[in-house]
């Protein structure tokens, strides 16, 4: 299964701002609706291109909501979740996973395989031990 989650916040914020400024009588020009349509087209394209790269039969699933919660819900009953890093990709460490990725790793109801979308940084990026900890060789 290939999954694409569109965050619900963006179309909602655009609609709320539009309604607040111009009232609710201008629905045809509502940017929230436009954002939803653009997100759906983007998701469809992303899933089609991903399926082509995967080069094997798979289902395409589109969801809308809080990304981390939608992913966790979507993998309920799955054998494995393959997740790519979403944080600081320039070095390993706590910030190598963003909020959504950390939530998914911590709450997924199945095993998670975390992959890097590019080569790993060298060992030289590992931070030194703090001075108060003993250094063992």
N, C-alpha and C positions, 0 to 999 in steps of 0.2 A: 504494500500500500504506500502510495506517495501522498503526503499530507501538505496542504497549504492552509495557513491560518491568517486571515486578514484581521488586524486589530480593529475592534469596533469603535475605538475612541475617535479616530480621525473623521469618518463620515458624521458621527454624532456631534463632534465639536463644530464642524463646518455647518451642519444644519442648525445647531443652536445659535451660533453667531448670526447666521443669515436671518433666522426667525426673529431674533432679538432686534436686529437692525431694521428689517423691512417688513416685519409682520408675517403672518402665516398665509397671506393671500397670493403669494408669488411662487407657488410650488414648482412651476416649470423651470425656474432659474435657480432652484435650490442647489447649492454646491454639495450638500450632503448626498443627494441623489446621484450627482455626477461622480463624486468620489466612490460611491458604492459600485457604479457601473465600471469605472476605471479599475477598481480593485478586482472585480470579478474577471475582467478581461486579462488583467495581469496574472491572476492566479491560474487561469486557464492556459495561458501561454507558458508560464513557469512549469506547470504540471506536464504539459505536452513535451516541452524540451527536456525535462527531467526523465520522463518515460523513454524518450528516444535515446538519451545517454545511458540509461539503465539497460536498455536492450533486452528486456524480458517482460512477460505479461505482468501487469500490476493494476490495481484499482487506483483511481484518482479520487481523493477526498478533499473537499473544500469546506472550511469552517470559518465562522466569524465569532470573535470574542476576545477574551484575554488569552494571548498566545500560549502562555505556559499552562494554563488550566485546560485549554482545548486540546493541547498535545497530550497531556496526562490522561484526559478522558478518552481520547481517540485510541490510545494504545492499551486500554484495558482489555486483557485477554490476549495480547500479542506475545509472541515468543521472544522478540528482540526489537529494541528501538535503536536505530542508527541516527545519531545526532552529531551535527557539526558544531564546533565552537562558535560562540557568538560574542565573546568579549575581546579583550586586548590580545590580538594575535601575534604581537611582536615578542612576547616572552611568556614562559610558563608562570604559574603561580595563581594566587587567589583571584586575580582579576582576569584570568584567561577565560572565565565563564561570566557572562552577563547575568542579570537578575533572572531572566526567563530560563536560560540554560541551567543555572544552578537549581532553580525550583524544579525543573523537569528531572534532572539527575536525582535530586533528593526525593521526589514523590512518584516517579514512574512505577507502575505496578508490574514491571517486567525488567529483565536485564537491559542495560544501556551500553552501547558501544559508542564511545566518544571519539570522533575522528577530527583530524586537522585538515582544513581545506588547502593547506600549503605545507611545504616542508617545515619540520620543527626547527626552532632556533637552536644554536649551539649551546653546549654545556656552560660556556662562559657567561650566559645570561642568568645563571643561577645566582641568587643573592648570597652574600657571605653570611656566615653565622653571626648573630649579635655578639658583642664582646663579652656579655655575661655568661654565655654558654661555653662549656669546655670544648676545645678543638681536639678531636681524635683523628689519628691518621690510620 
